[in-house]
Amino acid sequence: MSGPLPMSTPMTEPAAGRAAVSEESAGAWRSLTYELDSWATAGQPATFWWRDDDAVDVTPALHRLRALSTETGVPVAISVVPMHAQEALVAFVDAWPSACVLQHGYDHDNHAPEGAKKTELAAGRPLGALLADVERGREALHALFGDKALPVLVPPWNRISSALVAALPKLGMHGLSAFKGLKVAPRPVVEVNTHVDVINWRGRVFVGERVALATAVDHLRARRLGSEDRTEPTGLLSHHLVMDEAAWHFVATFLAVTKAHPAARWLDPRTVFKPAP
């Protein structure tokens, strides 16, 4: 431990977010600041990373995502669906130095039986079919994006067959990212999940500031106290194609508030998924 980090100053309107925190949610934002202050007191950086899912083409929403990432200086991992990736996306990502590409399944089709939870890379499909899809997807993304495409798999709907996870190293995949406490990947696969999803999928609307902030604070606190893996950065999960104005506002403010705190560190996904020794 290197001693206490600098503490935060009283929270004001975040510059990069360009939007004031409402009185109704000020308490929730203060809880985030106080938790980051606790990390500062402990002399430990509170690490974060950012993943955005379902990219296939250049859209106004993706332009907005790139502008936000560039303005705040926060790197982002773009989960691309290989089968549907368009050529225009290649040049767009190439002009975005702080972005990298993760593999979001292969075709993002639902193969689950009727009435079951949606999944592409599980649902009792033959392992051979799963392996073939992941391999095709990996080859397609590497051909399109080159070294910008990390060998990291993001299973659609955050569900994946355990047999497929065990086979990832044979496919040249060294990373896995899903949601919250999946933690099924054996070494040498590096598993780093996301924890704060800004979308309420029942209505496809913003989950709400209080819910999102409580989730972030709970994960940070659990890491700090040792009940969760302290080394796993707290992951922000966005979905640019379905985000409403409230969700965009939250992401911008969350990035600004954390960037302004001396204890917070936003990590580059290339570092997050660096292969284990």
N, C-alpha and C positions, 0 to 999 in steps of 0.2 A: 504494500500500500504506500503510495507516494505522498500522503497528506491531503488535507481538504482541497478541493477545487474551489474556484471563486463561486460565490453564491449569485443567484439571479437578482436583478433589480426588480422593483414592482412592475407587474405586467401592464403594458400599455398597448395601444393599437398596433398590431404587427405591420411593419412596413411592407414586407413582401406580399402579405395577404391582401393589403389595401382595403381591409374591411374591419370595422370595429367588432369587438366581442360584445354580444348583447348582455344586458343586465341579468336576464333569465339564466344564461349559461356561464356567467362570470365565475360562479362558485366551482363549477366543474373544471374550468380552465385553471383556476387557482390550485385545484387538487393536483393537476398535472405539474404545475410549477413547483408545488411543495414536494412532490415525489422526486422531481429532478434535483431539488435542493438537497434531499436526503442522499442521493447519489453523490452530490458534490461534497457533502459532509464526510461521506465514507471514502472520499478520494478516488472514486471509481467513475469512469465514463459510462453513461447510459447510452448504449448503442441502438441504432435503428437501421432498417433497410426498407426499400419500397419496391413493390411488385405491382404491375398492372396487367390484367388479363384480357385475352380475346382479340388481339390485334390481327387483322388480315389485310387491311388496305389503309390508304391515307384518307382521313376524314377530318372535318372541322374539329371534332372532339380530340383527335390525335394531335392536331396542330395545337390545341389548347393545352394538352398534356405536355407536349414538348416545350411550349413557352413557359409553363409553370416550373418544369424541371430546370430549364435554363436560367430562369430568373432567380430561383432560390439556390441554385448550385447543388441541388440534390440529385444524385444519380438514380436511375430507375431501370428495372429489369422488365422488358416487354415480353409477355408470353404470347408467342405467335402460333397460330394454328397452321401447321405446315401445308396441308392439302389445299387450303384456301388463300395462302399468302400470295399477294399480287406484286408484280415487278415494281410498281411505284413505291411500295413500302421499303424496298431495298435502298433506293436513293435517299428516301426520307430519313431512315435510320442511320445511314452512312453520314448524313449531315448533322447528326446528333451525337456529339462526342461522348456525352455522359450516359448514353443508353447502351444496353446490351440486349441480346435476344435469348429467351429461354424457349424450350419446346413444349407447346401446350397440346399434348396428345398427338393425334395424327389428323383426324377429320372432325373431331368434336361432335360426333354422332352418338346418340344415346342407344346403348345396346342392352339396357336393363329390361327384364320382363315387365309386362304391364302391371302397374301398381307399385313397382319397386322404385327405390331412389335411383335417380339418373346416374349413369356411369358409362364411360367408354372403355376404360382399361381394367375392368373387372367383370362382374355379373356372370361368372361362370363361362366366359369365352375360353376357347382352347388357348393354352399358353403359346403355342406356335403362332396363332393369329395375332396375339398381343405383341410378341417379339417382332414379328414382321412389320406391324404398324409402327412401332417405335423406331425400328431401324430405317424404314422408309422416310419417316419424318425427320430423323437425324440427318440423313443424307441430303434431303431436300433443303433443310435450313442451312446446312454447311455450304451447299452449292450456291445458295442465294446470298447469305450474309458473311460467309467466311469465318474469320476468327471472332467476329462479333456475336456469333451464335455459340453460346456456352453449352457444353454437354450436360445440361440440367433439364430434367423432366418435371413438368407441372401437369399432373393428371387433371383432366377436366372434371369438374364437380368435386375436386379434391378427394377422389376415391381411386384406389389402385389395388390390384391383386398382389398379395404378399409374395407369390411365386415370381411375378414380374419384377418386384423390387429386388429380390435375391439375384435375378439375372441381369440387372442393369450394368454391372461392371463388364460382363461379356459383350454388351452392346456398345461399350466405350462411353457409357454415361457415368459421370462421377458425382452428379448432384441430383437431389430430389427436393421439391418444394410443394407442400400442400397447405393445410390450414390447421392452426392450433396444434394440439398435442398428438399428431399422427405418430411420429417417432418410431418408424418401423425399419428404417434403412440400416443395414449392417455396414461396417467399414469394408472397403474404403469409400463407400458412398457418403457424401456430405449432405445431410438433411437439414435444411433451414426453412422453417415454415413461416407463414404469415399469421397474424393474430388479431388485427383490427380491420374488419371488412366494413367498408362504408355503406354497403348496400343491404337493405332489408329485402331479401329475395321473395318474400311472400307478396309484396306489393311493388317490388322493383323501384323503391324509393330510398332516399337517404335514411339510414338507420337512426339518425338523431345525434346531436352533439353529446348529450349526457351519456347515452349508451356507448358511443364510440370512445369517449374520453374515459369512462369507467373501465372499459375493456383494456385500454392502453395502460392506465394506472395500475390496474390489478396485475397485469403481466409484468410491468416494471417492478412492482413491489415484490411479487413472487420471486423474480430473479434476484433482486437485492437481498431478500431474506433466505434464499437458497432452496425454496420449494419448487422452483423451476430452474432449468439450465441457465446459469448466469451468463454463459458465453454465447447463447443464442440471441441475436439481436431481435428486438421487438419489430415485427413486420407489419407495415401498412399495406393493405390490399385495396386497390382501386380497380374500377372497370369503366374505362373512359366512354364506352359506347352507350352505357345506360345511366350515367350519372346526371342527376338533376342539379339545379343551381345551388341548392342547399349542400349537396355533396361536394361540389366544386369549392364552395366557400369554406367548408370544413377542411378539406385537404390543404388549401392554400394557407389557412390560418394555422393548422397543425404544423405544417412545414416551417412557417415563419416563427411561431412561438418556440418550437424546439431548436431551430437554428440559432435563435437569440440567446438560448440558455448555455452557459459555459460548460455544463456537465453533459450535454447531449452531443452525440457524434453520429452523423449519417454515413453509413458505410457504402462503398461501391460494391455492387453485386459480384464483380470479378474477385474482390477480396473475400466476400462472404462465402463464395463457392470454390475457393482455392482448394485444390485437391489435398486430402490428408496425406501426411508423410507416409 
